[in-house]
Amino acid sequence: MNQQIEQKRHPVDLWPLPAVISENNFVNKSLSNWAFNIAIGCTHGCRFCYVPATATIKQGPKLKEFGVNDPDAEWGQYVLLRTWDEKKFMASLKKAEKTATEDLKPDGNRAIMFCTTTDPYQTLRHPDPARQKELMEHSRYIVRRSLELIRDHSTLNVRILTRSPLAIKDFDLYQSLGKRLLFGMSLASLNDNLASIYEPNAPGPAARLRTLHAARAAGINVYVAMAPTPPECDAADLRKTLEEIRELNPVTIFHEPINIRAENVARIAEHANSLGVNLNTAVYASSKSWSNYALDSLKTVERIAHELDLDHCLHLWPDKALANKELLARIPDPDAHLAWINSYWSKISAWPTA
């Protein structure tokens, strides 16, 4: 694939830097040791996402050259694919491969995650159909070629996370990686109405669930990120989602509620207002109301998972704010609470053995 696709200053186009493997900054997630991000930005535009505040915002000056003035407010309107430089990619792969196990976080499973700040299979939209086709082909090439090189020139594992059924096109590559690859999709709820509000440009839940079943039918090991579940998801909704996920026999079910990061709450409220929808944004009004919602969500999922015999694969993601002094001061048994939090913070997610 020619990396010299002509660059134009449009918010859906090419970023001037190549895609390489880099160490990630996950804390208590047990997802991977490295990240491979193919783009700056994401067309899915999930209202709850805090990537623009924690990663993309750092690219602000350069993004202005593409007409992006507020990376947070304009989240979902821009995606700039990284270029491909095989020599630089291979250098990053070799560096990762040579990293001693004792120098890695034990919960990363020596895995590279596709992707941590964008989606590896998003649909790109450009006003010029020819340019759009070029960009989509470039996007697919980056993902496929990098997977081939990881497979053939390393012993590292791969974790895929997407919201897009386009991943089906690469199932052949997934199969060739065998137990070294885990394929996962974000599936917080099966409620189409909620998905259209919180994940306005992403494929719907039913399509994602079908893709996961297709992966299992193809012999691919799967996991599910039931995250983040919004406050509108009650126990019945959470149970319905977990019952469907159980049928997939997933290696892991990750779960977390919506955590407050920078402007994501404002984005949620603004989008809901534009649709004339009333959401339960009151839960974000104070640290107490948010922690009540977050703990209720986590505990409810834990309880239902136990009832559905899913304890073995459940992995909760409690936010660090759920262990702060303010919260500990108002709960009956802070020691038990901290022990519960730490049981998940120290957990190492499973990796398939076959």
TORKEFI-805259 format. One line per 8 residues: their letters; for each residue x negated, y, z negated of C-alpha. Coordinates in steps of 0.02 Angstrom, whole numbers, plus 50000, padded with zeros to 5 digits. Example, Ala and Ser with C-alpha at 12.3 -4.5 7.8 and 13.67 -1.06 7.14 Angstrom:
BEGIN
as> 49385,49775,49610 | 49316,49947,49643
% end
This chain:
BEGIN
mnqqieqk> 50000,50000,50000 | 49928,50168,50051 | 49901,50271,49894 | 49889,50429,49999 | 50077,50452,50022 | 50093,50637,50059 | 50138,50729,49899 | 50273,50862,49898
rhpvdlwp> 50323,50968,49752 | 50487,50887,49708 | 50541,50816,49538 | 50555,50643,49617 | 50387,50612,49699 | 50206,50563,49664 | 50104,50607,49510 | 49920,50641,49548
lpavisen> 49849,50515,49424 | 49842,50325,49448 | 49933,50193,49347 | 49817,50103,49226 | 49833,49995,49072 | 49814,50091,48909 | 49829,50056,48724 | 50002,50092,48657
nfvnksls> 50049,50182,48497 | 50187,50069,48433 | 50205,50057,48245 | 50300,49910,48169 | 50381,49862,48336 | 50286,49701,48379 | 50307,49729,48566 | 50133,49738,48643
nwafniai> 49954,49796,48624 | 49948,49889,48788 | 50065,49986,48901 | 50075,49999,49089 | 50180,50149,49139 | 50212,50174,49323 | 50284,50350,49311 | 50309,50512,49217
gcthgcrf> 50494,50530,49182 | 50640,50412,49211 | 50796,50426,49317 | 50905,50331,49194 | 50920,50488,49087 | 50969,50399,48926 | 51032,50537,48810 | 50956,50459,48653
cyvpatat> 50781,50436,48726 | 50640,50521,48633 | 50504,50489,48763 | 50513,50668,48829 | 50476,50734,48656 | 50337,50612,48613 | 50250,50582,48780 | 50315,50677,48931
ikqgpklk> 50314,50845,48844 | 50124,50837,48843 | 50129,50847,49033 | 50230,51009,49029 | 50107,51124,49122 | 50084,50999,49264 | 50270,50960,49273 | 50307,51143,49306
efgvndpd> 50218,51122,49472 | 50358,51001,49519 | 50495,51119,49462 | 50521,51040,49290 | 50528,51184,49166 | 50595,51091,49013 | 50543,50907,49011 | 50664,50870,48868
aewgqyvl> 50819,50960,48930 | 50791,50898,49108 | 50761,50718,49056 | 50835,50602,49188 | 50814,50728,49329 | 50632,50692,49366 | 50521,50541,49394 | 50346,50556,49465
lrtwdekk> 50267,50392,49515 | 50084,50367,49477 | 49969,50331,49622 | 49882,50164,49646 | 49695,50144,49630 | 49654,49960,49620 | 49475,49989,49562 | 49533,50094,49415
fmaslkka> 49672,49973,49374 | 49550,49827,49372 | 49432,49924,49259 | 49574,49952,49135 | 49625,49768,49147 | 49448,49707,49115 | 49433,49823,48965 | 49593,49755,48891
ektatedl> 49542,49575,48926 | 49375,49598,48839 | 49451,49674,48682 | 49413,49558,48536 | 49566,49484,48451 | 49509,49552,48283 | 49513,49727,48356 | 49696,49712,48406
kpdgnrai> 49853,49737,48304 | 49911,49559,48267 | 50092,49599,48311 | 50052,49641,48493 | 50034,49461,48557 | 49892,49517,48674 | 50029,49582,48787 | 50044,49722,48913
mfctttdp> 50215,49803,48917 | 50300,49860,49078 | 50347,49997,49031 | 50349,50096,48868 | 50392,50272,48928 | 50488,50238,49089 | 50579,50095,49178 | 50480,49984,49298
yqtlrhpd> 50635,49951,49406 | 50729,50115,49415 | 50814,50177,49572 | 50733,50334,49641 | 50838,50468,49725 | 50762,50594,49846 | 50852,50711,49967 | 50745,50644,50110
parqkelm> 50798,50462,50145 | 50631,50421,50224 | 50537,50490,50075 | 50651,50395,49956 | 50612,50233,50047 | 50425,50267,50036 | 50435,50300,49850 | 50539,50145,49815
ehsryivr> 50415,50039,49913 | 50271,50119,49820 | 50356,50086,49653 | 50383,49903,49694 | 50206,49883,49757 | 50131,49952,49596 | 50231,49830,49489 | 50203,49676,49597
rslelird> 50019,49706,49631 | 49979,49741,49449 | 50070,49582,49395 | 49973,49481,49522 | 49808,49551,49461 | 49851,49521,49278 | 49900,49343,49319 | 49745,49305,49423
hstlnvri> 49610,49403,49331 | 49655,49394,49146 | 49728,49287,49009 | 49838,49427,48943 | 50025,49413,48915 | 50158,49524,48993 | 50318,49595,48918 | 50443,49669,49040
ltrsplai> 50578,49788,48978 | 50706,49861,49097 | 50888,49911,49118 | 50890,49868,49303 | 50946,49712,49398 | 50814,49757,49530 | 50697,49652,49424 | 50774,49498,49506
kdfdlyqs> 50664,49532,49658 | 50511,49490,49554 | 50574,49332,49470 | 50454,49232,49579 | 50308,49323,49500 | 50380,49301,49326 | 50391,49115,49356 | 50210,49108,49412
lgkrllfg> 50156,49183,49245 | 50250,49050,49148 | 50238,49065,48959 | 50127,49219,48977 | 50279,49325,49021 | 50434,49379,48926 | 50573,49466,49020 | 50690,49579,48923
mslaslnd> 50829,49704,48949 | 50899,49841,48839 | 51078,49796,48795 | 51145,49897,48648 | 51329,49866,48684 | 51442,49785,48812 | 51557,49937,48804 | 51553,50018,48977
nlasiyep> 51624,50183,48913 | 51486,50202,48783 | 51354,50155,48910 | 51416,50286,49033 | 51396,50419,48898 | 51231,50367,48820 | 51147,50292,48976 | 51230,50391,49117
napgpaar> 51119,50338,49262 | 51072,50162,49210 | 51156,50004,49278 | 51303,49948,49171 | 51296,49818,49032 | 51384,49682,49134 | 51251,49693,49270 | 51113,49682,49142
lrtlhaar> 51192,49531,49059 | 51208,49443,49228 | 51024,49479,49262 | 50973,49402,49096 | 51075,49246,49134 | 50995,49237,49306 | 50824,49245,49225 | 50866,49103,49107
aaginvyv> 50933,49000,49252 | 50767,49030,49340 | 50673,48960,49190 | 50608,49129,49132 | 50590,49162,48945 | 50698,49310,48893 | 50723,49428,48749 | 50847,49569,48717
amaptppe> 50823,49743,48647 | 50991,49777,48566 | 50938,49955,48547 | 50982,50084,48508 | 51159,50050,48448 | 51258,50212,48433 | 51368,50252,48283 | 51524,50213,48387
cdaadlrk> 51475,50029,48386 | 51576,49951,48245 | 51557,49775,48176 | 51672,49702,48307 | 51571,49780,48447 | 51407,49722,48373 | 51474,49546,48351 | 51535,49537,48531
tleeirel> 51365,49589,48595 | 51272,49466,48484 | 51388,49324,48535 | 51348,49357,48718 | 51162,49372,48682 | 51164,49206,48588 | 51214,49116,48749 | 51047,49169,48824
npvtifhe> 50946,49076,48692 | 50828,49226,48681 | 50654,49216,48608 | 50686,49377,48511 | 50829,49498,48480 | 50763,49670,48433 | 50881,49795,48355 | 50881,49975,48296
piniraen> 51007,50117,48281 | 50980,50288,48360 | 50836,50378,48274 | 50829,50567,48272 | 50686,50632,48379 | 50664,50812,48436 | 50809,50859,48550 | 50890,50690,48580
variaeha> 51040,50726,48467 | 51070,50891,48557 | 51063,50800,48724 | 51190,50672,48663 | 51311,50807,48602 | 51291,50914,48758 | 51323,50769,48876 | 51475,50712,48777
nslgvnln> 51546,50888,48778 | 51522,50899,48967 | 51627,50742,48983 | 51758,50800,48858 | 51717,50653,48743 | 51712,50659,48554 | 51566,50563,48480 | 51521,50531,48300
tavyassk> 51379,50657,48299 | 51417,50700,48117 | 51305,50557,48066 | 51155,50660,48123 | 51202,50813,48019 | 51090,50768,47872 | 50958,50641,47825 | 51082,50560,47706
swsnyald> 51221,50538,47834 | 51097,50474,47963 | 51017,50349,47844 | 51189,50286,47792 | 51232,50253,47974 | 51062,50177,48014 | 51061,50060,47865 | 51241,50007,47896
slktveri> 51198,49966,48076 | 51043,49867,48031 | 51127,49773,47889 | 51282,49735,47993 | 51179,49662,48135 | 51078,49562,48010 | 51236,49493,47930 | 51319,49447,48095
aheldldh> 51158,49371,48162 | 51152,49260,48007 | 51332,49206,48035 | 51290,49164,48216 | 51134,49067,48167 | 51018,49194,48248 | 50907,49229,48098 | 50760,49142,48181
clhlwpdk> 50752,49266,48324 | 50816,49428,48246 | 50689,49569,48229 | 50753,49732,48158 | 50663,49897,48185 | 50693,50003,48027 | 50630,50181,48052 | 50497,50247,47933
alankell> 50623,50376,47871 | 50719,50233,47790 | 50578,50215,47664 | 50556,50396,47613 | 50565,50460,47434 | 50734,50545,47457 | 50818,50384,47508 | 50730,50277,47378
aripdpda> 50787,50395,47242 | 50971,50365,47278 | 50981,50178,47307 | 51012,50053,47166 | 50861,49941,47193 | 50719,50031,47283 | 50596,49888,47260 | 50713,49764,47345
hlawinsy> 50745,49891,47483 | 50559,49915,47516 | 50531,49728,47516 | 50669,49711,47647 | 50595,49851,47753 | 50420,49778,47743 | 50481,49605,47791 | 50522,49675,47963
wskisawp> 50377,49798,47974 | 50255,49655,47948 | 50347,49532,48061 | 50260,49468,48216 | 50383,49434,48357 | 50381,49260,48431 | 50299,49218,48596 | 50349,49065,48697
ta> 50238,48912,48693 | 50311,48833,48850
% end
